[in-house]
Amino acid sequence: MKILVPVKRVVDYNVKVRIKPDGSGVDIANVKMSMNPFDEIAVEEAIRLREKGIATEVVAVSCGIAACQETLRNALALGADRAILVETDAELQPLAVAKLLKALVDKEAPRLVILGKQAIDDDANQTGQMLAGLLGWAQATSASKVEIAAADAAEMTVKREIDGGLETMQVKLPAIITTDLRLNEPRYATLPNIMKAKKKPLDTVKPDALGVDVTPRLATLKVAEPAKRRGGGKVADVQELVAKLRNEAKVI
């Protein structure tokens, strides 16, 4: 079973994001970039399936500028077998990424695609669902546990957290999985594996070669920081609290 794992290059989660003065977007100049944390979980799950003998190959994929090669090398250092970069300088929106991934799925013929449920930069949570729709595959979103009996299994069991507890689903393969935080704990890349990753194959293709138009269909009008929270206050009794909620907050 071949597994395809898309990974995204995003601003590191430890970095305080700053908005450009003109409000056109986020300032990423001289900012540390890393692999999207949900995608790290996806890579880890794919590697664990290979270690169990379920998967035969793990292919990491990224879409974006040439600097995304660094993110792919990180995936290779974690244990992916090879990588593919769809290189473009265009702004990529979820639908365009889903179309690029569909073209790669048609080319690579994996039986399973594991993605992070969302990226921490746009929080769209759309690409996995769109990819499943384009492919006509089954999907299991926000997975917290994945069980596959054998490499040639016709279906898998996926558990996901819902408001009332855990939901267990039987999903037919081939399928799409999007990962939640509790699926696993990603490993750290060791120095020997980082060195080995430099020799692993990393292919580069262009969107035109895949026959995909990545022209943005949405325009960002303005990016702004959320309003700062005002300090709290103390009230003497319930009557004063109710008065403030009614007259100042106007919530009752």
C-alpha positions, 0 to 999 in steps of 0.5 A, spaced: 500 500 500 502 506 497 501 512 502 501 519 500 502 525 505 501 532 503 505 537 507 505 544 508 510 550 509 507 555 515 509 560 520 512 556 526 507 555 531 512 559 536 512 565 532 508 571 534 504 573 527 505 580 525 500 583 520 504 587 514 503 595 515 498 595 509 494 590 511 495 585 505 497 579 509 502 576 514 509 579 514 513 572 513 520 576 512 525 573 516 520 569 520 522 561 522 517 557 517 516 549 519 511 544 517 504 544 519 503 541 526 497 537 523 501 534 517 507 532 522 502 527 525 500 525 518 507 523 516 508 520 523 501 515 522 504 514 515 510 511 517 507 507 523 503 504 518 509 502 514 513 500 520 507 495 521 508 492 514 501 495 512 504 501 507 510 499 502 511 506 501 510 513 504 510 519 499 511 526 501 508 532 497 508 539 498 505 545 493 508 552 493 515 555 492 522 552 492 523 553 499 518 548 500 523 543 499 526 544 506 519 542 509 519 536 504 526 534 507 524 534 514 518 529 512 524 525 509 528 525 515 522 523 519 522 517 515 518 518 508 521 514 502 521 520 497 518 527 496 514 531 490 514 538 490 509 542 485 513 548 485 509 555 483 509 562 486 502 563 485 497 564 491 495 557 493 487 556 495 484 550 498 481 548 491 487 549 487 491 544 492 486 539 492 486 539 484 494 538 484 493 533 489 488 529 485 493 530 479 498 527 483 493 521 486 492 519 479 499 519 477 502 515 483 495 511 485 496 511 492 490 507 496 491 512 502 492 519 503 493 522 510 493 530 511 493 534 517 485 536 518 487 544 517 493 548 516 495 553 522 496 559 517 489 559 514 485 554 518 481 552 512 480 545 514 477 544 506 483 541 502 482 533 505 474 534 504 475 537 497 480 532 495 475 526 497 470 529 493 474 530 486 476 523 487 470 520 489 473 517 495 471 515 502 473 520 507 474 520 515 476 527 518 479 529 524 481 522 525 484 520 533 485 512 531 486 509 525 486 501 524 488 497 518 488 489 518 493 488 512 496 491 506 491 488 502 485 490 506 478 493 503 477 497 509 479 500 515 477 502 522 477 510 524 475 513 530 474 520 531 472 525 537 465 528 537 462 532 542 458 526 545 464 521 545 468 517 540 465 515 533 467 509 530 467 508 522 468 503 517 471 506 511 472 503 504 479 503 501 482 507 497 480 513 502 482 520 505 484 521 512 485 528 515 488 527 522 487 530 529 491 532 534 490 526 539 492 521 533 499 520 535 505 524 538 510 525 532 517 523 532 523 527 532 528 527 526 535 524 528 541 527 525 543 520 521 536 520 518 537 528 517 543 526 513 540 520 509 534 525 507 539 529 503 540 523 498 533 521 498 529 523 491 525 529 491 522 530 484 519 537 482 513 538 477 509 544 475 502 545 475 502 546 468 505 539 467 499 536 471 494 540 467 491 544 473 490 551 473 491 554 480 489 561 479 486 564 485 478 564 485 478 568 492 481 575 493 483 577 500 481 584 501 484 586 508 488 582 514 487 585 521 489 583 528 483 581 532 481 587 537 485 587 544 481 584 550 479 589 555 481 588 562 475 585 567 472 588 573 469 586 579 462 587 582 459 587 589 453 583 588 449 579 583 444 585 582 450 589 579 453 584 575 446 583 572 445 591 571 452 591 567 450 585 563 444 589 561 446 596 560 453 595 558 454 589 555 447 589 552 447 581 552 441 580 556 
